[in-house]
Amino acid sequence: MQITKKESLSDVQGIRTTRFHIRAPHIARKAQPGQFVVIMVKEEGERVPLTVVDTPGDEIVLIFQEVGLSTKLLGQCQEGDELYALLGPLGHATPIKDYGRTILVAGGVGIAEIYPVARELKAMGNHVAIIIGARTKDILFLEDELKHAADEFYVTTDDGSYGRKGFTTDVLGELLQKNGYDFIYAVGPIPMMKKVCGVTKESGIKTMVSLNALMMDGTGMCGGCRVTVDGKVKFACVDGPEFDGQLVDWDELQKRTKMYVDKEQHICRLHNL
């Protein structure tokens, strides 16, 4: 569980995005697109779920943003350091098959999560359109890697500093009006995923989302990641993390993710992070 490589992808506007290579041969052999691992930096720390972005050799690649105490502590780790614990792969893998024409939509750190899915969809023979978005140019990453996996590639920024000014859903709506598509996959902030599902609802196109619900143990025991899907209680860590976006109770999910924001900020201040 040694960190073999550390790379800063962006550090702007208080948001630092980091890429780690971690030696984990058993996980690397089994991890599939859409699955994640749970990391503990130290014994008294929290468990942090992170999507497996790639599996070169006996290593796994993780990309994360330092937004809370645990991810900020993780960001302080250096090459050669060893993690206290690493569990995975967890969750169901993305169902990869020949859908036909597909669109992948990602915002923020969700950009990292669509990469393995895009790569495998392309290898399966799908037509892959990719739309990524961020608040500003300097927060974007993995652009070159995603271009290689895409037949169509679009970039949006909220401030217009790169690509098209606006939101990923603006481009999505235009593509759906021009062409026929068979499968939509979205990962990113909850408001973005909710809006994606709003755009695709009328078209009836299958829309899959990867939910970033709060997780603790990652094995379905704590119940912290429960979400309501089609009126039924599901646990994102064992039933997901991917679900039919049209069936998700987005308002409930958004409220649950904000439950501990004040406490998290208070703890970060105590640790001067």
Secondary structure, 3 states (H helix, E strand, C coil): CEEEEEEEEEEECCEEEEEEEEECHHHHHHCCCCCEEEEECCCCCCCEEEECCECCCCEEEEEEECCCHHHHHHHCCCCCCECCEEEEEECCCCCCCCCCEEEEEEECCHHHHHHHHHHHHHHCCCEEEEEEEECCHHHCCCHHHHHHCCCEEEEEECCCCCCEECCHHHHHHHHHHHCCCCEEEEECCHHHHHHHHHHHHCCCCEEEEECCCCCCCCCCCCCCCEEEECCEEEEHHHHCCEEEHHHECHHHHHHHHCCCHHHHHHHHHHCCC
